[in-house]
Each structure stands twice: as C-alpha cells, then as structure tokens.
Amino acid sequence: MTTNLASSTIHVMIVDLITGAILSHHSHPYSTPPVSFVLSENWLVYHFWNQKERYYQLTVLELYESIQPDNRVDRFVYLVY
C-alpha cells in the first residue's frame, strides 16, 4: 500500500455542539490514522503516526477560558517518542 504524503493530513477540531462554533482547530500534515483520543475536563490527548518523520506523535491540547468573555486560550504540545 502506498500513501501520498502531500494529501495525508489529520485535522482535529473541537466543536461546540450547541452553537456549532469551532472552538479549536489543529492540522497535522504528513500524518495518518489510526488516531487515538482521550478527552477529560479541560484537556485532550491524541496519538497518531507521522509519515514524514516516521514516528508516533502524542499531542496534548489544553483548553482554558481567559479573563475576557469568549476569548478562548488553547495550548498544545507535541511529544515525540
């Protein structure tokens, strides 16, 4: 099986199910499934294969509200092993 690296991108979106607003969007080029997710309170952890670098990548996404209303702060960290 061959994979076209230019078209293999994983998109991770956090969507407000009431309003339909996209709260957070991250794309990971050169990445392929399978993708595993764990969601708990204010963080999301997901794991996938990076085809270009040839390693598994673990990403932590923390979600916080700022002091100003509706000004969301998202921070994500890439961990490679």
Backbone torsions as a table, in degrees:
resi	resn	phi	psi	omega
1	MET	NA	134.4	177.2
2	THR	-113.1	150.6	179.9
3	THR	-125.3	132.5	175.1
4	ASN	-79.5	108.9	-175.5
5	LEU	-63.2	-31.8	-177.8
6	ALA	-66.7	-25.7	-176.6
7	SER	-106.6	4.4	-177.9
8	SER	-96.6	92.2	-179.6
9	THR	-128.3	135.5	175.0
10	ILE	-101.4	129.9	176.5
11	HIS	-111.2	129.4	177.3
12	VAL	-116.1	120.1	-179.7
13	MET	-126.0	136.4	172.2
14	ILE	-106.0	121.5	-172.2
15	VAL	-118.4	133.8	172.6
16	ASP	-73.6	115.2	-175.2
17	LEU	-72.1	-17.6	178.3
18	ILE	-81.3	-50.9	-175.5
19	THR	-94.9	-19.6	-176.3
20	GLY	82.2	5.3	-179.3
21	ALA	-74.2	140.6	175.2
22	ILE	-83.6	115.6	-177.5
23	LEU	-83.6	-32.0	-177.8
24	SER	-154.9	140.1	177.7
25	HIS	-140.5	127.8	177.5
26	HIS	-134.4	137.7	176.8
27	SER	-118.9	145.8	-178.4
28	HIS	-127.2	96.6	179.4
29	PRO	-68.3	155.2	178.9
30	TYR	63.2	28.7	-178.3
31	SER	-117.9	148.0	-176.7
32	THR	-133.9	157.7	174.4
33	PRO	-66.7	167.0	6.0
34	PRO	-78.1	150.4	177.7
35	VAL	-117.7	129.8	177.6
36	SER	-112.8	137.8	-177.5
37	PHE	-123.9	146.3	167.5
38	VAL	-135.7	125.0	-179.3
39	LEU	-120.7	130.7	178.4
40	SER	-150.6	123.5	177.8
41	GLU	45.9	-97.3	-174.6
42	ASN	-114.6	23.3	177.2
43	TRP	-144.6	155.4	177.9
44	LEU	-133.4	132.3	176.1
45	VAL	-119.3	131.6	175.4
46	TYR	-140.6	159.2	-168.1
47	HIS	-138.3	136.6	-179.6
48	PHE	-157.7	171.7	179.8
49	TRP	-96.8	127.7	176.0
50	ASN	-95.6	109.2	-175.5
51	GLN	-67.5	-38.9	-176.1
52	LYS	-68.1	-46.9	-177.9
53	GLU	-86.8	-14.8	177.4
54	ARG	62.4	51.1	173.4
55	TYR	-151.2	162.3	173.5
56	TYR	-79.8	143.8	-178.2
57	GLN	-122.9	133.5	177.3
58	LEU	-114.3	127.2	-177.0
59	THR	-121.2	134.9	177.5
60	VAL	-113.1	126.2	179.7
61	LEU	-119.1	117.7	179.5
62	GLU	-104.1	136.5	-176.7
63	LEU	-118.1	123.9	179.9
64	TYR	-137.5	151.2	170.7
65	GLU	-91.3	142.8	176.6
66	SER	-87.1	-179.3	179.8
67	ILE	-66.5	-36.7	178.0
68	GLN	-77.9	140.0	179.8
69	PRO	-61.4	140.5	176.4
70	ASP	58.8	23.3	174.4
71	ASN	-111.4	87.1	-174.3
72	ARG	-79.0	145.5	177.4
73	VAL	-116.6	121.2	173.1
74	ASP	-121.0	141.1	-178.6
75	ARG	-132.6	134.2	177.1
76	PHE	-131.9	151.1	-175.5
77	VAL	-129.7	133.7	176.2
78	TYR	-96.9	129.2	174.0
79	LEU	-118.3	130.8	-177.9
80	VAL	-117.6	135.4	175.7
81	TYR	-141.9	NA	NA
